Amino acid sequence: MLTGFVARLRAADWVAMDTEADSLHSYPEKVCLMQFSMPGEDALVDPLSGMDLAPLWQALEGRTLLLHGADYDLRMLYRDYQFIPHAVFDTMLAARVAGMREFGLSALVESLLGTKLDKGPQKANWSRRPLTDRMIVYARNDTRYLHSLATLLADRLRALDRLDWHRQMCAQLVHDCTRATEGDPDGLWRIRGSSRLEPKALGILREVWMWRDREARAANQPPFFILNHDHLLALAEQAARGESVDALIPKRFSLRRRRALFEALDRGARLRKASRPLPLRPRGHRLTHAQRLRLERLEARRNRHAATLNLDPSLIASRSDLVALASGCERQERALLPWQKRLLIEPDDRPLSPGASTA
């Protein structure tokens, strides 16, 4: 069956693609379904069936794939299959570059094509088999309209002379989502809110986070099903103060799970001072007066262009991008796409390094 589909895929004038994963139901998450549309056909490929998918990836080599909100799909496909597309046309990015404020798939299909999509199965467990009829319809609709959307949006971008802006952003998206990154073990357990903790509480948090990760993998459940982040922080804080944590432990926990959690809390509390993690210091530095002035100029210039072009200002540059540019970060300036650099950087407005004078 896959052989015939791959042959049709190779011959297709265009290919739209999407994926479904089970991030709300399993840990670690995995790609559970792949959807494809091409002229005259909408098809589903089941990666959980055990079939050899190598011919599929080979058939997609050298193609421009139509996707919507491709970031997550590209990261999952690279992680699980080391697949790197030649190029993508992301309809969500296209809508944003065209100045549209409602750029979700359902919103675009309804506003541009006049069709209302069913959002019901969006959070379904896509690892379960068989798929329901409603899930199948939902999955097919994720790619069925992408070619029509891409055609309309490309026309808008062409009329606005922004088609190359979109091409640059899609190329950057592929680059960012399909490269190996060095893992930062500390970055995993330093959850939101952990910056307020003292070293002893941080050591406990690290042990409890690792315990939760092991439990989640063993149970094949997302970590927040075991304990959410707020629970982890509260446990670490109270244990560091020597207070009882019994009231924070869910009654649904088995005796084994309770015992393992208390062992993790004890390990963290017993860490020697030299072994405790330290709070992270802010990476940035205080801007000089000259740099603050440059930040104001950059922000004003960005906002002026955004208003004139009817664009979300963050599409040109985020606040953190502007701060880095004002600080004289050459790497940040190099990271700007050519169209963003043309709007933001002027020849007589070069970065000022820390301590530079305007005299």
SULDANOR-V738021 format. One record per backbone hydrogen bond with DSSP energy under -0.5 kcal/mol. NH is the residue of the N-H (numbers start at 1). CO is the residue of the C=O. E is the energy in kcal/mol with one decimal. If there is no record, write none. Layout:
nh-><NH,NH>
co-><CO,CO>
e-><E,E>
This chain:
nh-><5,6,7,8,9,10,11,12,12,15,16,17,18,20,22,25,26,32,33,34,35,36,37,38,41,43,45,47,49,50,53,56,57,58,59,60,61,61,63,65,65,66,67,67,72,73,74,75,76,77,78,79,80,81,82,83,86,87,89,90,91,91,94,95,96,97,98,99,100,103,108,109,110,111,112,113,113,114,115,117,119,122,123,124,126,128,136,137,138,139,140,141,142,142,143,144,145,146,147,149,150,151,152,153,154,155,156,157,158,159,160,161,162,163,166,167,168,169,170,171,172,173,174,175,176,177,178,185,187,188,188,189,190,191,194,196,197,202,203,204,205,206,207,208,209,210,211,212,213,214,215,216,217,218,219,220,221,225,226,226,227,232,233,234,235,236,237,238,239,240,241,242,243,248,249,249,250,253,258,259,260,261,262,263,264,265,266,267,268,269,270,271,275,276,276,292,293,294,295,296,297,298,299,300,301,302,303,304,305,306,307,308,309,310,311,315,316,316,317,322,323,324,325,326,327,328,329,330,333,334,335,336,336,341,342,343,344,345,346,349,352,353,356>
co-><1,2,3,4,5,6,7,8,9,64,37,66,35,33,30,22,22,20,20,45,18,43,16,41,38,36,34,45,46,47,51,53,53,54,55,56,57,58,60,63,87,15,65,89,69,69,70,71,72,73,74,75,76,77,78,77,63,63,65,88,67,89,90,91,92,93,94,96,95,101,104,105,106,107,108,108,109,110,109,115,117,119,120,121,124,125,132,133,134,135,136,137,138,139,140,140,141,143,143,145,146,147,148,149,150,151,152,153,154,155,156,158,157,157,162,163,164,165,166,167,168,169,170,171,172,173,174,183,184,184,185,185,186,189,191,193,194,198,199,200,201,202,203,204,205,206,207,208,209,210,211,212,213,214,215,216,216,222,222,223,223,228,229,230,231,232,233,234,235,236,237,239,238,245,245,246,248,250,254,255,256,257,258,259,260,261,262,263,264,265,266,268,272,272,273,288,289,290,291,292,293,294,295,296,297,298,299,300,301,302,303,304,305,306,306,312,312,313,313,318,319,320,321,322,323,325,324,328,329,330,331,332,333,337,338,339,340,341,344,346,326,351,353>
e-><-1.7,-2.9,-1.9,-1.9,-2.4,-2.4,-1.4,-0.8,-0.8,-0.6,-2.8,-2.8,-1.8,-2.3,-1.1,-2.1,-2.4,-3.0,-1.6,-2.3,-2.5,-2.8,-2.0,-2.6,-2.6,-3.3,-3.1,-0.8,-1.4,-0.6,-0.6,-0.6,-1.9,-2.2,-1.9,-1.2,-0.5,-0.9,-1.5,-0.6,-2.4,-2.4,-0.6,-1.9,-0.5,-0.5,-3.0,-2.1,-2.3,-2.7,-2.1,-2.5,-2.7,-1.9,-1.7,-1.5,-0.5,-1.3,-2.7,-0.5,-2.7,-0.7,-2.2,-2.1,-1.9,-2.8,-1.8,-1.5,-2.6,-0.7,-2.5,-2.8,-2.2,-2.6,-2.9,-0.6,-1.4,-0.9,-1.6,-0.5,-0.6,-1.8,-0.7,-2.1,-1.1,-1.3,-2.2,-2.2,-2.4,-2.8,-2.4,-2.1,-0.9,-0.7,-1.4,-1.9,-0.7,-1.2,-0.5,-2.3,-3.0,-2.2,-2.1,-3.0,-2.5,-1.7,-1.8,-2.7,-2.4,-2.2,-1.7,-0.9,-3.2,-0.7,-2.0,-2.0,-2.5,-2.1,-2.5,-2.3,-2.1,-2.2,-2.3,-2.1,-2.8,-2.1,-1.0,-0.6,-0.7,-0.9,-0.8,-0.9,-1.3,-2.2,-2.4,-1.1,-1.7,-2.5,-2.3,-1.7,-2.8,-2.5,-1.7,-2.6,-3.0,-2.1,-2.1,-2.7,-2.3,-2.1,-2.4,-2.7,-2.1,-2.4,-2.2,-0.9,-2.1,-2.3,-0.6,-1.4,-1.8,-1.8,-2.4,-2.3,-2.6,-2.3,-2.5,-2.6,-2.5,-2.0,-1.3,-1.2,-2.7,-1.7,-0.6,-1.3,-0.6,-1.5,-2.5,-2.3,-2.3,-2.2,-2.5,-2.0,-1.8,-2.5,-2.3,-2.4,-2.3,-2.2,-1.9,-0.9,-1.5,-0.7,-1.0,-2.5,-2.1,-1.9,-2.5,-2.2,-2.0,-2.8,-2.8,-2.4,-2.5,-2.9,-2.7,-2.2,-2.3,-2.7,-2.3,-2.2,-2.7,-0.8,-2.6,-2.1,-0.6,-1.3,-2.0,-2.1,-2.3,-2.2,-2.4,-2.7,-1.7,-1.3,-2.3,-1.1,-1.7,-2.4,-1.4,-0.8,-0.7,-2.7,-2.1,-1.2,-2.0,-2.5,-0.5,-2.3,-0.5,-0.5,-2.4>
